[in-house]
Amino acid sequence: MRLYTRYRNSAGERVRIALNLKGLDYDYVAVSSLPRGAYRAINPQGLMPTLEVDGQHVAQSGAILEYLEERFPEPSLLPADPIDRARARSFGAHIAAEMHALTVTRVRSYLTDTVKAGEDGLQDWLYHWLGLGLRALESSLEERSVATAFCFSEMPGWADLHLVPQLSICRGFGVDLGHYPLLVAIDARCQAHEAFQRAEQSVQPDFPG
Ligand SMILES: N[C@@H](CCC(=O)N[C@@H](CS)C(=O)NCC(=O)O)C(=O)O
């Protein structure tokens, strides 16, 4: 398998963590190393990551994660209990669709360059959507019937691999994470885990310097 990504690619980091948790080898292809226009031919959506399997390309981290889970079911990224599985998927979807998608580079650029939102407007936008998302995620952990070490299991998985890259983004934007003790504690546990460490930005081959 080949993963088209770049070091700073939150959605790609989710997939890198999943590949590591499942113990799967893959070739890392830095999209910045490709000739101009080549990536669009691989992924018409133009967004990173893309997984290549036997010459076939799959875009969107959610679809890639589903593929990996179906093709390589063990170890599973999802908890055993069906409700916990649904909660883990819901947690991941909230990050991917309700937080990350509203704050990615192209959305921020559109706000500043086209909508002329200005720096304050952009800050309001980011803090509003990220704050709303973080509060929802923290509440969903508070409501668990069992306080597991990771989001919905004693092992890191689907929800956790979405959480860690998203908290890194929040820190990058200067969001105060002090109100979210459960999220921060789980993030710290994940960061001690090798699968997360090997997926982290600064150890990717295209990380500058
Ligand atoms: N929903 C997509 C999001 C993909 C996405 O927005 N990726 C960003 C980076 S995290 C991207 O490729 N941006 C285009 C760019 O930076 O040139 C997924 O989960 O794969």
Ligand as a Chemical Component Dictionary entry (heavy atoms), coordinates in Angstrom:
data_LIG
# 
_chem_comp.id                   LIG 
_chem_comp.type                 NON-POLYMER 
_chem_comp.pdbx_formal_charge   0 
_chem_comp.three_letter_code    LIG 
# 
loop_
_chem_comp_atom.comp_id 
_chem_comp_atom.atom_id 
_chem_comp_atom.alt_atom_id 
_chem_comp_atom.type_symbol 
_chem_comp_atom.charge 
_chem_comp_atom.model_Cartn_x 
_chem_comp_atom.model_Cartn_y 
_chem_comp_atom.model_Cartn_z 
_chem_comp_atom.pdbx_ordinal 
LIG N1  N1  N 0 -12.517 15.029 4.566  1  
LIG C1  C1  C 0 -11.167 14.842 4.048  2  
LIG C2  C2  C 0 -10.344 16.044 4.430  3  
LIG C3  C3  C 0 -9.070  16.088 3.658  4  
LIG C4  C4  C 0 -8.409  17.440 3.803  5  
LIG O1  O1  O 0 -9.080  18.484 3.950  6  
LIG N2  N2  N 0 -7.102  17.443 3.715  7  
LIG C5  C5  C 0 -6.404  18.703 3.735  8  
LIG C6  C6  C 0 -5.215  18.639 4.656  9  
LIG S1  S1  S 0 -5.626  18.077 6.268  10 
LIG C7  C7  C 0 -5.915  19.003 2.347  11 
LIG O2  O2  O 0 -5.583  18.102 1.590  12 
LIG N3  N3  N 0 -5.856  20.288 2.000  13 
LIG C8  C8  C 0 -5.399  20.686 0.699  14 
LIG C9  C9  C 0 -4.065  21.349 0.769  15 
LIG O3  O3  O 0 -3.619  21.629 1.883  16 
LIG O4  O4  O 0 -3.490  21.594 -0.293 17 
LIG C10 C10 C 0 -10.575 13.546 4.613  18 
LIG O5  O5  O 0 -10.973 13.163 5.709  19 
LIG O6  O6  O 0 -9.725  12.936 3.950  20 
# 
loop_
_chem_comp_bond.comp_id 
_chem_comp_bond.atom_id_1 
_chem_comp_bond.atom_id_2 
_chem_comp_bond.value_order 
_chem_comp_bond.pdbx_ordinal 
LIG N1  C1  SING 1  
LIG C1  C2  SING 2  
LIG C1  C10 SING 3  
LIG C2  C3  SING 4  
LIG C3  C4  SING 5  
LIG C4  O1  DOUB 6  
LIG C4  N2  SING 7  
LIG N2  C5  SING 8  
LIG C5  C6  SING 9  
LIG C5  C7  SING 10 
LIG C6  S1  SING 11 
LIG C7  O2  DOUB 12 
LIG C7  N3  SING 13 
LIG N3  C8  SING 14 
LIG C8  C9  SING 15 
LIG C9  O3  DOUB 16 
LIG C9  O4  SING 17 
LIG C10 O5  DOUB 18 
LIG C10 O6  SING 19 
# 
